[in-house]
């Protein structure tokens, strides 16, 4: 059995009220961690942790929440930057010889604010606490679309590519303080977000995935646990694709 060394660690999971975030919070709690869940809606934290209502796009709110976690629990060991949103639209939709619609400023800016600036805000707020503690782990949610782009996602895909580069940059800057930084790039994961999609679209996703199934939230949560654990102590600046071989099969 691999020793994770995670028991007693203080872990923040952003976007932890549902989907992958909720599963991740539970997975770390099962390792004996004290888990703090950040989300913009209502939520709860498992076992010995607590919930904070935090908009990751609001840097002042993020700073205050990080300070409160460190004060209440004695420090911060792991940050999972999982929070993210989608506002899909084509750059320009052309129909009958004219512009039918475009991606709006609001759609673009909202996704950048949460998916990229939010990661930046949380990393900047938490890193000083980790430095004082002598080390830590920051794990950032990217996506397979950060590697190859995606139709209708001129906002979302660039944020996920940006997260990869943030992770690599931070791994260079923060490694001297004992802080490891990595990104996880999920493929198609069966969460609440996909429930509204037509079955034909879902079947197409599975058909493009060499392993032949949709991912589960626990597939991503388990990757986060491993990357945060002592078993991955020499892994930093990496991007772990958890996609059933989707990038390979594309």
ZAKOL-434461 format. One line per 3 residues: number of its first residue (from 0); their letters; for each residue x, y, z of N, C-alpha, C. Coordinates in nm, 2 decimals, decimal comma. Example, Ala and Ser with C-alpha at 12.3 -4.5 7.8 and 13.67 -1.06 7.14 Angstrom:
// residues 2
0> as> 1,32 -0,57 0,78 1,23 -0,45 0,78 1,32 -0,33 0,78; 1,28 -0,22 0,71 1,37 -0,11 0,71 1,29 0,00 0,79;
This chain:
// residues 250
0> xxx> 0,09 -0,12 0,00 0,00 0,00 0,00 0,09 0,12 0,00; 0,06 0,22 -0,09 0,13 0,34 -0,09 0,09 0,44 0,02; 0,19 0,49 0,09 0,16 0,59 0,20 0,14 0,73 0,13;
3> xxx> 0,03 0,79 0,15 0,01 0,92 0,09 0,07 1,03 0,17; 0,08 1,02 0,30 0,13 1,12 0,38 0,03 1,24 0,39; -0,09 1,22 0,36 -0,19 1,33 0,36 -0,27 1,35 0,49;
6> xxx> -0,26 1,25 0,58 -0,34 1,26 0,70 -0,31 1,39 0,78; -0,41 1,46 0,81 -0,40 1,59 0,89 -0,37 1,71 0,80; -0,35 1,69 0,67 -0,32 1,81 0,59 -0,44 1,90 0,57;
9> xxx> -0,42 2,03 0,55 -0,53 2,12 0,53 -0,54 2,14 0,38; -0,65 2,11 0,32 -0,68 2,11 0,18 -0,79 2,21 0,14; -0,77 2,30 0,05 -0,87 2,38 0,00 -0,91 2,33 -0,14;
12> xxx> -1,04 2,31 -0,16 -1,10 2,27 -0,29 -1,19 2,38 -0,34; -1,15 2,45 -0,45 -1,24 2,55 -0,51 -1,35 2,48 -0,60; -1,46 2,54 -0,60 -1,57 2,48 -0,68 -1,60 2,34 -0,62;
15> xxx> -1,60 2,33 -0,49 -1,61 2,20 -0,42 -1,75 2,16 -0,38; -1,85 2,23 -0,43 -1,99 2,20 -0,39 -2,05 2,09 -0,47; -2,00 2,07 -0,59 -2,07 1,97 -0,68 -1,96 1,91 -0,77;
18> xxx> -2,01 1,80 -0,84 -1,93 1,74 -0,95 -1,79 1,69 -0,91; -1,69 1,72 -0,99 -1,55 1,68 -0,96 -1,51 1,74 -0,83; -1,54 1,86 -0,80 -1,50 1,93 -0,68 -1,55 1,86 -0,55;
21> xxx> -1,67 1,82 -0,55 -1,73 1,75 -0,44 -1,67 1,62 -0,42; -1,65 1,55 -0,53 -1,58 1,41 -0,52 -1,44 1,43 -0,47; -1,37 1,54 -0,51 -1,23 1,56 -0,47 -1,23 1,59 -0,32;
24> xxx> -1,32 1,67 -0,27 -1,32 1,70 -0,13 -1,34 1,58 -0,05; -1,43 1,49 -0,09 -1,46 1,36 -0,02 -1,33 1,27 -0,02; -1,27 1,27 -0,14 -1,15 1,18 -0,15 -1,04 1,23 -0,06;
27> xxx> -1,02 1,36 -0,04 -0,91 1,40 0,05 -0,96 1,38 0,20; -1,09 1,40 0,22 -1,14 1,37 0,36 -1,11 1,23 0,40; -1,13 1,14 0,30 -1,11 0,99 0,32 -0,96 0,96 0,35;
30> xxx> -0,87 1,06 0,32 -0,73 1,04 0,35 -0,70 1,10 0,48; -0,80 1,15 0,55 -0,77 1,21 0,68 -0,74 1,36 0,68; -0,77 1,42 0,57 -0,74 1,56 0,56 -0,85 1,65 0,62;
33> xxx> -0,81 1,77 0,65 -0,91 1,87 0,69 -0,94 1,95 0,57; -1,06 1,94 0,51 -1,09 1,99 0,38 -1,18 2,12 0,39; -1,14 2,23 0,33 -1,22 2,35 0,32 -1,27 2,36 0,18;
36> xxx> -1,40 2,37 0,17 -1,47 2,39 0,04 -1,50 2,53 0,01; -1,45 2,58 -0,11 -1,49 2,72 -0,15 -1,58 2,70 -0,27; -1,69 2,78 -0,27 -1,79 2,78 -0,38 -1,87 2,90 -0,37;
39> xxx> -1,94 2,94 -0,48 -2,02 3,06 -0,48 -2,16 3,03 -0,44; -2,20 2,90 -0,44 -2,34 2,87 -0,39 -2,33 2,81 -0,25; -2,44 2,74 -0,22 -2,45 2,67 -0,09 -2,37 2,54 -0,10;
42> xxx> -2,31 2,50 0,01 -2,23 2,38 0,01 -2,19 2,34 0,15; -2,12 2,23 0,16 -2,07 2,18 0,29 -1,94 2,11 0,27; -1,87 2,10 0,37 -1,74 2,03 0,37 -1,75 1,90 0,45;
45> xxx> -1,68 1,80 0,41 -1,68 1,67 0,48 -1,61 1,67 0,61; -1,66 1,60 0,70 -1,59 1,57 0,83 -1,53 1,69 0,90; -1,40 1,70 0,91 -1,34 1,80 1,00 -1,31 1,94 0,93;
48> xxx> -1,36 1,96 0,82 -1,34 2,09 0,75 -1,45 2,18 0,76; -1,46 2,28 0,68 -1,57 2,38 0,68 -1,59 2,44 0,54; -1,70 2,50 0,52 -1,74 2,56 0,39 -1,73 2,71 0,40;
51> xxx> -1,67 2,77 0,29 -1,67 2,92 0,28 -1,73 2,96 0,14; -1,82 3,06 0,15 -1,87 3,11 0,02 -1,78 3,21 -0,04; -1,71 3,17 -0,15 -1,60 3,24 -0,21 -1,62 3,25 -0,36;
54> xxx> -1,62 3,37 -0,42 -1,61 3,39 -0,56 -1,46 3,40 -0,60; -1,41 3,30 -0,67 -1,26 3,30 -0,69 -1,22 3,42 -0,78; -1,32 3,48 -0,85 -1,28 3,59 -0,94 -1,27 3,72 -0,86;
57> xxx> -1,30 3,72 -0,73 -1,29 3,83 -0,64 -1,17 3,82 -0,56; -1,06 3,89 -0,59 -0,93 3,87 -0,53 -0,94 3,91 -0,38; -1,01 4,01 -0,34 -1,02 4,05 -0,20 -1,09 3,94 -0,12;
60> xxx> -1,20 3,88 -0,17 -1,27 3,77 -0,10 -1,17 3,65 -0,09; -1,10 3,62 -0,19 -1,01 3,50 -0,19 -0,90 3,53 -0,08; -0,84 3,64 -0,08 -0,74 3,67 0,02 -0,79 3,66 0,16;
63> xxx> -0,91 3,71 0,18 -0,97 3,70 0,32 -1,00 3,56 0,36; -1,05 3,48 0,26 -1,08 3,34 0,29 -0,96 3,26 0,32; -0,85 3,28 0,24 -0,72 3,21 0,27 -0,67 3,24 0,40;
66> xxx> -0,67 3,37 0,44 -0,62 3,41 0,57 -0,71 3,34 0,68; -0,84 3,33 0,66 -0,92 3,27 0,76 -0,89 3,12 0,78; -0,87 3,05 0,67 -0,83 2,91 0,67 -0,70 2,89 0,75;
69> xxx> -0,60 2,97 0,72 -0,47 2,96 0,78 -0,49 2,99 0,93; -0,57 3,08 0,97 -0,58 3,12 1,11 -0,66 3,01 1,19; -0,76 2,96 1,13 -0,85 2,86 1,19 -0,78 2,72 1,20;
72> xxx> -0,71 2,68 1,10 -0,65 2,55 1,09 -0,50 2,54 1,10; -0,44 2,66 1,11 -0,29 2,66 1,14 -0,21 2,67 1,01; -0,27 2,67 0,90 -0,19 2,68 0,77 -0,27 2,62 0,66;
75> xxx> -0,20 2,61 0,54 -0,26 2,55 0,42 -0,16 2,47 0,35; -0,19 2,34 0,33 -0,10 2,25 0,27 -0,12 2,22 0,12; -0,25 2,21 0,08 -0,29 2,18 -0,06 -0,40 2,27 -0,11;
78> xxx> -0,38 2,32 -0,23 -0,48 2,39 -0,30 -0,52 2,32 -0,43; -0,65 2,29 -0,44 -0,70 2,23 -0,56 -0,78 2,34 -0,63; -0,73 2,40 -0,74 -0,80 2,50 -0,82 -0,89 2,43 -0,92;
81> xxx> -1,01 2,39 -0,87 -1,10 2,32 -0,95 -1,22 2,40 -1,01; -1,25 2,52 -0,95 -1,36 2,60 -0,99 -1,35 2,64 -1,14; -1,46 2,63 -1,21 -1,46 2,67 -1,35 -1,60 2,68 -1,40;
84> xxx> -1,62 2,76 -1,51 -1,75 2,78 -1,57 -1,73 2,77 -1,72; -1,85 2,75 -1,79 -1,85 2,75 -1,94 -1,95 2,85 -1,98; -1,93 2,92 -2,10 -2,02 3,01 -2,16 -2,00 2,99 -2,31;
87> xxx> -2,03 2,88 -2,37 -2,00 2,84 -2,50 -2,07 2,92 -2,61; -2,00 2,96 -2,71 -2,06 3,03 -2,83 -1,96 3,03 -2,94; -2,00 3,03 -3,06 -1,91 3,05 -3,17 -1,85 3,19 -3,17;
90> xxx> -1,73 3,21 -3,22 -1,67 3,34 -3,23 -1,77 3,43 -3,32; -1,80 3,38 -3,44 -1,90 3,44 -3,52 -1,98 3,33 -3,59; -2,11 3,33 -3,57 -2,20 3,24 -3,63 -2,26 3,30 -3,75;
93> xxx> -2,24 3,24 -3,87 -2,28 3,30 -3,99 -2,39 3,22 -4,05; -2,50 3,29 -4,09 -2,62 3,22 -4,14 -2,69 3,31 -4,24; -2,72 3,25 -4,36 -2,79 3,31 -4,47 -2,72 3,44 -4,51;
96> xxx> -2,59 3,44 -4,51 -2,51 3,55 -4,56 -2,49 3,67 -4,47; -2,52 3,64 -4,34 -2,50 3,75 -4,24 -2,46 3,69 -4,10; -2,42 3,78 -4,02 -2,38 3,74 -3,88 -2,51 3,72 -3,80;
99> xxx> -2,53 3,59 -3,75 -2,64 3,56 -3,67 -2,62 3,58 -3,53; -2,49 3,56 -3,48 -2,46 3,59 -3,34 -2,31 3,58 -3,33; -2,26 3,63 -3,22 -2,11 3,63 -3,19 -2,10 3,59 -3,04;
102> xxx> -1,97 3,55 -3,00 -1,94 3,54 -2,86 -1,94 3,68 -2,80; -2,01 3,71 -2,70 -2,02 3,84 -2,64 -1,90 3,87 -2,55; -1,88 4,00 -2,52 -1,78 4,04 -2,42 -1,81 3,97 -2,29;
105> xxx> -1,94 3,97 -2,25 -1,97 3,91 -2,12 -1,94 3,76 -2,11; -1,96 3,69 -2,22 -1,93 3,54 -2,23 -1,78 3,52 -2,22; -1,71 3,60 -2,29 -1,56 3,59 -2,29 -1,50 3,63 -2,15;
108> xxx> -1,54 3,74 -2,10 -1,48 3,80 -1,98 -1,52 3,71 -1,86; -1,64 3,66 -1,85 -1,68 3,58 -1,74 -1,60 3,45 -1,72; -1,57 3,39 -1,83 -1,49 3,26 -1,83 -1,35 3,29 -1,79;
111> xxx> -1,29 3,40 -1,85 -1,15 3,44 -1,82 -1,14 3,47 -1,67; -1,24 3,54 -1,62 -1,24 3,58 -1,48 -1,23 3,47 -1,38; -1,31 3,36 -1,41 -1,32 3,25 -1,31 -1,21 3,15 -1,34;
114> xxx> -1,20 3,11 -1,47 -1,11 2,99 -1,51 -0,96 3,02 -1,51; -0,93 3,15 -1,53 -0,78 3,19 -1,54 -0,75 3,28 -1,43; -0,82 3,40 -1,42 -0,79 3,49 -1,31 -0,82 3,43 -1,18;
117> xxx> -0,92 3,35 -1,17 -0,95 3,28 -1,04 -0,84 3,19 -0,99; -0,78 3,12 -1,09 -0,67 3,03 -1,05 -0,55 3,12 -1,00; -0,53 3,23 -1,07 -0,42 3,32 -1,03 -0,45 3,38 -0,89;
120> xxx> -0,57 3,42 -0,87 -0,61 3,48 -0,74 -0,58 3,38 -0,63; -0,63 3,26 -0,65 -0,62 3,16 -0,54 -0,47 3,12 -0,51; -0,40 3,10 -0,62 -0,25 3,07 -0,61 -0,18 3,18 -0,53;
123> xxx> -0,20 3,31 -0,57 -0,14 3,42 -0,51 -0,17 3,43 -0,36; -0,30 3,40 -0,33 -0,34 3,42 -0,19 -0,28 3,30 -0,10; -0,27 3,19 -0,15 -0,23 3,07 -0,08 -0,08 3,05 -0,07;
126> xxx> -0,01 3,09 -0,17 0,13 3,06 -0,17 0,21 3,11 -0,05; 0,18 3,24 -0,01 0,26 3,28 0,11 0,24 3,20 0,24; 0,12 3,14 0,25 0,09 3,06 0,37 0,17 2,93 0,35;
129> xxx> 0,18 2,88 0,23 0,26 2,75 0,21 0,41 2,78 0,23; 0,45 2,89 0,19 0,60 2,93 0,21 0,63 2,93 0,36; 0,54 3,00 0,44 0,56 3,00 0,58 0,56 2,86 0,64;
132> xxx> 0,48 2,77 0,58 0,47 2,64 0,64 0,58 2,55 0,59; 0,66 2,59 0,50 0,77 2,51 0,45 0,75 2,43 0,33; 0,63 2,45 0,26 0,60 2,37 0,14 0,45 2,35 0,12;
135> xxx> 0,42 2,29 0,01 0,28 2,26 -0,01 0,26 2,21 -0,16; 0,14 2,20 -0,20 0,10 2,15 -0,33 -0,01 2,23 -0,39; 0,01 2,28 -0,51 -0,10 2,35 -0,58 -0,13 2,27 -0,71;
138> xxx> -0,26 2,23 -0,72 -0,30 2,15 -0,84 -0,41 2,23 -0,91; -0,39 2,25 -1,04 -0,48 2,33 -1,12 -0,56 2,25 -1,22; -0,68 2,28 -1,24 -0,77 2,21 -1,33 -0,75 2,27 -1,47;
141> xxx> -0,69 2,19 -1,56 -0,69 2,23 -1,70 -0,80 2,15 -1,77; -0,77 2,11 -1,89 -0,86 2,03 -1,97 -0,79 1,98 -2,10; -0,85 1,87 -2,15 -0,79 1,83 -2,28 -0,80 1,94 -2,39;
144> xxx> -0,91 2,02 -2,38 -0,92 2,13 -2,48 -0,81 2,23 -2,46; -0,74 2,24 -2,35 -0,63 2,32 -2,34 -0,51 2,28 -2,43; -0,51 2,16 -2,47 -0,41 2,10 -2,56 -0,44 2,13 -2,71;
147> xxx> -0,57 2,12 -2,75 -0,61 2,12 -2,89 -0,72 2,21 -2,93; -0,77 2,29 -2,83 -0,89 2,38 -2,86 -1,02 2,30 -2,88; -1,13 2,38 -2,90 -1,25 2,32 -2,91 -1,35 2,41 -2,97;
150> xxx> -1,44 2,36 -3,06 -1,54 2,44 -3,13 -1,63 2,51 -3,03; -1,65 2,64 -3,05 -1,74 2,71 -2,96 -1,68 2,75 -2,83; -1,55 2,74 -2,81 -1,49 2,77 -2,68 -1,37 2,86 -2,70;
153> xxx> -1,39 2,97 -2,76 -1,28 3,07 -2,77 -1,25 3,14 -2,64; -1,34 3,12 -2,54 -1,31 3,16 -2,41 -1,25 3,05 -2,32; -1,32 2,94 -2,31 -1,29 2,83 -2,22 -1,15 2,76 -2,26;
156> xxx> -1,13 2,73 -2,38 -1,01 2,66 -2,42 -0,88 2,74 -2,39; -0,88 2,87 -2,42 -0,76 2,94 -2,39 -0,73 2,95 -2,24; -0,84 2,95 -2,16 -0,81 2,96 -2,01 -0,75 2,83 -1,97;
159> xxx> -0,78 2,72 -2,03 -0,73 2,59 -1,99 -0,58 2,57 -2,04; -0,55 2,63 -2,15 -0,41 2,64 -2,20 -0,33 2,73 -2,11; -0,40 2,84 -2,06 -0,33 2,93 -1,97 -0,30 2,87 -1,84;
162> xxx> -0,39 2,79 -1,79 -0,37 2,72 -1,66 -0,25 2,63 -1,67; -0,23 2,56 -1,78 -0,11 2,48 -1,80 0,02 2,56 -1,79; 0,02 2,68 -1,85 0,14 2,76 -1,84 0,16 2,83 -1,71;
165> xxx> 0,05 2,86 -1,64 0,06 2,91 -1,50 0,12 2,80 -1,41; 0,08 2,68 -1,43 0,13 2,57 -1,35 0,28 2,55 -1,37; 0,32 2,56 -1,50 0,47 2,54 -1,53 0,55 2,66 -1,47;
168> xxx> 0,49 2,78 -1,49 0,56 2,90 -1,44 0,57 2,89 -1,28; 0,46 2,86 -1,22 0,47 2,85 -1,07 0,56 2,74 -1,02; 0,57 2,63 -1,09 0,66 2,53 -1,05 0,80 2,58 -1,05;
171> xxx> 0,84 2,66 -1,14 0,97 2,72 -1,15 0,99 2,82 -1,04; 0,89 2,90 -1,01 0,90 3,01 -0,91 0,90 2,96 -0,77; 0,81 2,86 -0,74 0,78 2,82 -0,61 0,85 2,69 -0,56;
174> xxx> 0,92 2,62 -0,65 0,99 2,50 -0,62 1,09 2,52 -0,51; 1,16 2,63 -0,51 1,26 2,66 -0,41 1,21 2,67 -0,27; 1,07 2,69 -0,26 1,01 2,69 -0,13 0,94 2,56 -0,09;
177> xxx> 0,97 2,46 -0,17 0,91 2,33 -0,14 0,77 2,31 -0,18; 0,73 2,40 -0,27 0,59 2,39 -0,32 0,59 2,33 -0,46; 0,51 2,22 -0,48 0,50 2,16 -0,61 0,37 2,21 -0,67;
180> xxx> 0,38 2,23 -0,81 0,26 2,28 -0,88 0,24 2,19 -1,01; 0,12 2,14 -1,02 0,09 2,05 -1,14 -0,05 2,08 -1,19; -0,07 2,04 -1,31 -0,21 2,06 -1,37 -0,26 1,92 -1,40;
183> xxx> -0,39 1,91 -1,39 -0,47 1,79 -1,43 -0,56 1,83 -1,55; -0,55 1,75 -1,66 -0,63 1,78 -1,78 -0,74 1,67 -1,80; -0,86 1,69 -1,74 -0,96 1,59 -1,76 -1,01 1,58 -1,91;
186> xxx> -1,06 1,47 -1,94 -1,13 1,45 -2,07 -1,28 1,47 -2,04; -1,37 1,39 -2,11 -1,51 1,40 -2,09 -1,55 1,33 -1,96; -1,60 1,40 -1,86 -1,63 1,34 -1,73 -1,78 1,35 -1,71;
189> xxx> -1,84 1,25 -1,66 -1,98 1,24 -1,64 -2,02 1,32 -1,51; -2,05 1,45 -1,53 -2,09 1,53 -1,41 -2,23 1,59 -1,45; -2,28 1,67 -1,36 -2,41 1,73 -1,38 -2,42 1,82 -1,50;
192> xxx> -2,30 1,88 -1,54 -2,29 1,97 -1,65 -2,34 1,89 -1,78; -2,31 1,76 -1,79 -2,34 1,69 -1,91 -2,48 1,64 -1,92; -2,55 1,65 -1,81 -2,69 1,59 -1,81 -2,78 1,65 -1,91;
195> xxx> -2,76 1,78 -1,94 -2,85 1,84 -2,04 -2,81 1,82 -2,18; -2,70 1,75 -2,21 -2,65 1,73 -2,34 -2,73 1,62 -2,41; -2,76 1,63 -2,54 -2,83 1,52 -2,61 -2,74 1,39 -2,61;
198> xxx> -2,81 1,28 -2,60 -2,74 1,15 -2,60 -2,65 1,13 -2,72; -2,69 1,18 -2,83 -2,61 1,17 -2,95 -2,47 1,23 -2,93; -2,47 1,35 -2,86 -2,34 1,42 -2,83 -2,26 1,33 -2,74;
201> xxx> -2,32 1,28 -2,63 -2,25 1,20 -2,53 -2,20 1,08 -2,60; -2,27 1,01 -2,68 -2,22 0,89 -2,75 -2,10 0,93 -2,84; -2,10 1,05 -2,90 -1,99 1,09 -2,98 -1,86 1,11 -2,90;
204> xxx> -1,88 1,16 -2,77 -1,77 1,18 -2,68 -1,70 1,04 -2,65; -1,79 0,95 -2,62 -1,74 0,81 -2,58 -1,67 0,75 -2,70; -1,72 0,77 -2,82 -1,67 0,71 -2,94 -1,53 0,77 -2,97;
207> xxx> -1,50 0,89 -2,93 -1,37 0,95 -2,95 -1,27 0,92 -2,84; -1,31 0,85 -2,74 -1,23 0,81 -2,62 -1,18 0,67 -2,64; -1,05 0,64 -2,66 -1,00 0,51 -2,68 -1,04 0,41 -2,58;
210> xxx> -1,05 0,45 -2,45 -1,08 0,35 -2,35 -1,23 0,31 -2,35; -1,31 0,39 -2,42 -1,45 0,35 -2,45 -1,55 0,38 -2,34; -1,52 0,48 -2,26 -1,63 0,52 -2,16 -1,61 0,66 -2,12;
213> xxx> -1,71 0,72 -2,06 -1,70 0,85 -2,01 -1,62 0,84 -1,87; -1,55 0,94 -1,84 -1,48 0,95 -1,71 -1,57 0,97 -1,60; -1,53 0,93 -1,48 -1,61 0,95 -1,36 -1,54 1,06 -1,27;
216> xxx> -1,62 1,13 -1,19 -1,55 1,23 -1,11 -1,44 1,18 -1,02; -1,46 1,05 -0,97 -1,36 0,99 -0,89 -1,23 0,97 -0,96; -1,23 0,95 -1,10 -1,11 0,94 -1,17 -1,02 1,06 -1,16;
219> xxx> -1,08 1,18 -1,16 -1,01 1,30 -1,14 -0,97 1,32 -1,00; -1,06 1,29 -0,91 -1,03 1,31 -0,76 -0,91 1,22 -0,72; -0,91 1,10 -0,77 -0,79 1,01 -0,74 -0,66 1,06 -0,80;
222> xxx> -0,67 1,13 -0,91 -0,55 1,19 -0,97 -0,50 1,30 -0,88; -0,59 1,38 -0,83 -0,55 1,49 -0,74 -0,49 1,43 -0,61; -0,55 1,33 -0,56 -0,49 1,27 -0,44 -0,35 1,22 -0,46;
225> xxx> -0,33 1,15 -0,57 -0,19 1,10 -0,60 -0,09 1,21 -0,61; -0,13 1,32 -0,69 -0,04 1,43 -0,71 -0,01 1,50 -0,59; -0,10 1,51 -0,49 -0,08 1,58 -0,37 0,00 1,50 -0,27;
228> xxx> 0,01 1,37 -0,29 0,07 1,27 -0,19 0,22 1,27 -0,20; 0,28 1,20 -0,10 0,42 1,18 -0,10 0,47 1,09 -0,21; 0,38 1,01 -0,27 0,41 0,93 -0,38 0,45 1,00 -0,50;
231> xxx> 0,41 1,13 -0,51 0,44 1,22 -0,62 0,54 1,33 -0,58; 0,62 1,30 -0,49 0,70 1,41 -0,43 0,81 1,47 -0,53; 0,83 1,40 -0,64 0,93 1,45 -0,73 0,86 1,49 -0,86;
234> xxx> 0,73 1,51 -0,86 0,65 1,55 -0,97 0,61 1,70 -0,96; 0,66 1,78 -1,05 0,62 1,92 -1,05 0,63 1,98 -1,19; 0,55 2,08 -1,22 0,55 2,13 -1,36 0,49 2,04 -1,46;
237> xxx> 0,42 1,94 -1,42 0,36 1,84 -1,51 0,22 1,86 -1,54; 0,17 1,81 -1,65 0,03 1,81 -1,69 -0,01 1,66 -1,70; -0,10 1,62 -1,61 -0,15 1,48 -1,61 -0,28 1,47 -1,69;
240> xxx> -0,28 1,41 -1,80 -0,41 1,39 -1,88 -0,48 1,28 -1,82; -0,61 1,30 -1,78 -0,69 1,19 -1,72 -0,81 1,19 -1,81; -0,80 1,13 -1,93 -0,89 1,15 -2,04 -0,93 1,02 -2,11;
243> xxx> -0,89 0,90 -2,06 -0,92 0,78 -2,13 -0,85 0,77 -2,26; -0,74 0,84 -2,28 -0,67 0,84 -2,41 -0,72 0,93 -2,51; -0,81 1,03 -2,47 -0,87 1,11 -2,57 -0,77 1,19 -2,66;
246> xxx> -0,67 1,25 -2,59 -0,57 1,33 -2,67 -0,50 1,24 -2,77; -0,46 1,12 -2,72 -0,40 1,03 -2,81 -0,48 0,99 -2,93; -0,61 0,97 -2,90 -0,71 0,93 -3,00 -0,76 1,03 -3,09;
249> x> -0,73 1,16 -3,06 -0,78 1,27 -3,14 -0,72 1,29 -3,28;
